[in-house]
Amino acid sequence: MRALKNFPKPIQNSRGMLSAEFLFALVISASMCMVLFALNFSLSMAEVAQYIAFSSARAHAAGQWSQEEQTQAAKDKFAELTNNPVLKPLFNNSEGGWYKLTNLDVRGGGADGSTFGGDYKETADRVPQVGVRIDFVARVLDMTIPFLGSTSNDPGSDGFSAKITGLMIREPTQEECYELQIKPRYSHILKLDSRYGTLGNAGESDYKFMEDNGC
């Protein structure tokens, strides 16, 4: 009986409950606003990253003397855009940055045969899957929300990532045109009749090719 007498009395009024509910709702609303802001901003930055991938692929697609120069053109365009004064603070690869673009992968087929066909189920009757691909990491989406928990299974990781791809078939290089079309074609012309090789004392080493629409 004495234990029952010492049992605390239940609260007789509900004063202050509205304030507690308001604070709880305010924290939840602010947390959801943070999530929506981070998601919307990340989608916008993904579009910017897609443009960077497209511009790099377009620079890679333009004809050059060799395939190595085409690859270097893609790398130069990627570095130019990511180091732009407006975009550089956003795509900051440091630990405190919200987003980062890394691992530029340029594949142009050609002599080395490197394509993205293995990743995108390329078949023999389709065009080669060539272009550029970069890794897009949204660290801002890796957050801990009050009362709700973390958005990631591994808090403190690099955050959510995706591969941004710009596929664009490159133009043949001057080196490829000469070795695969112009040089063999001239050799076959000489084999048609020996007189073609003596016209104007012209030989294979004296052959001059003209610029046209590729090959």
TIDRENRO-940478 format. One record per residue (C-alpha): residue in three letters; x, y, z. Coordinates in steps of 0.2 Angstrom, whole numbers, plus 5000, padded with zeros to 4 digits. Each point is the difference from the previous one (the first is absolute). Last residue first. Example, Ala and Ser with C-alpha at 12.3 -4.5 7.8 and 13.67 -1.06 7.14 Angstrom:
BEGIN
SER506849955036/ALA499449835003/
END
This chain:
BEGIN
CYS519050504519/GLY499450145011/ASN498950134991/ASP501450064988/GLU501850055002/MET501149954985/PHE501349864999/LYS501750034993/TYR501049854992/ASP501850034998/SER500549855011/GLU498949894989/GLY500950064984/ALA499750134988/ASN501250034985/GLY498650104991/LEU499149844996/THR501249865003/GLY499149915013/TYR498450004991/ARG500849924985/SER500349845009/ASP498249964998/LEU498749955013/LYS501349965014/LEU500350195002/ILE498250035003/HIS500049865013/SER501550095009/TYR499050165000/ARG498549925008/PRO501149925013/LYS500850175005/ILE498450105000/GLN498849875009/LEU500749925016/GLU501750085003/TYR499550184993/CYS498350005008/GLU500649935016/GLU501450135002/GLN498850144995/THR498949955014/PRO498349924998/GLU498650105008/ARG499449955017/ILE498449915004/MET499150095015/LEU499649925016/GLY500050125015/THR499849905016/ILE499750065018/LYS500349855013/ALA499150025016/SER500550035018/PHE499250025017/GLY501150055015/ASP501849995002/SER499849915016/GLY499750095017/PRO498549905004/ASP500049824992/ASN498249954998/SER499650174993/THR498650125003/SER500350005019/GLY498750005013/LEU498250065001/PHE499850095017/PRO501450134994/ILE500649974983/THR501849944997/MET500750044983/ASP500849934984/LEU499050094987/VAL501350145000/ARG501449884995/ALA499349994982/VAL501349904990/PHE500050004981/ASP501249884992/ILE500550044982/ARG499749924983/VAL500650054983/GLY499649944982/VAL499849844991/GLN498649875000/PRO500349934983/VAL498550004988/ARG498949855001/ASP499849844990/ALA501449925009/THR499350025017/GLU500550125014/LYS499349955017/TYR500250175009/ASP501549965011/GLY500949884988/GLY499750124986/PHE500850155008/THR501450004987/SER501949974999/GLY500549924983/ASP501850065002/ALA500150044982/GLY498450094998/GLY498850005015/GLY499850175008/ARG500049975018/VAL500350145012/ASP499849975019/LEU500050155012/ASN500249935017/THR499450155010/LEU498650135002/LYS499650065018/TYR498650075009/TRP499650085017/GLY501950035004/GLY500749985017/GLU501149864996/SER500850084985/ASN499449964983/ASN499150174998/PHE498749994986/LEU499050155007/PRO501450125003/LYS500849964983/LEU498450034990/VAL500050195000/PRO501850034999/ASN500249864986/ASN501249875006/THR498749864996/LEU499750074983/GLU501850024995/ALA500549845007/PHE498749904990/LYS500450104984/ASP501849955002/LYS499749825004/ALA498849994984/ALA501450084989/GLN501349885007/THR498949854994/GLN499950084983/GLU501950035000/GLU500349825004/GLN498849954986/SER501250084987/TRP500050154988/GLN498450075007/GLY498149984996/ALA498750065012/ALA499249875011/HIS501150035015/ALA499550185002/ARG498149944998/ALA500349875014/SER500750135011/SER498650114997/PHE498749865003/ALA500949955016/ILE500050185006/TYR498150024995/GLN499649845010/ALA500950075015/VAL498950164999/GLU498549894999/ALA500649915016/MET500250165008/SER498250044998/LEU499549835007/SER501150035015/PHE499250175003/ASN498349915000/LEU500649865012/ALA500950125012/PHE498550125001/LEU498849865002/VAL501049925014/MET500350175009/CYS498150044999/MET499749835007/SER501150045015/ALA499250175003/SER498349925000/ILE500549865012/VAL500850135012/LEU498550114999/ALA498849865003/PHE500949955016/LEU500150175006/PHE498150034997/GLU499649845008/ALA501050055016/SER499250175000/LEU498349934998/MET500349885015/GLY500550155011/ARG498449995011/SER499249835000/ASN499349995017/GLN499849885015/ILE501749914997/PRO499949835009/LYS500449995018/PRO501749935005/PHE499949835010/ASN500550035018/LYS498349955006/LEU500049844991/ALA501749955007/ARG499250045018/MET498649884996/
END
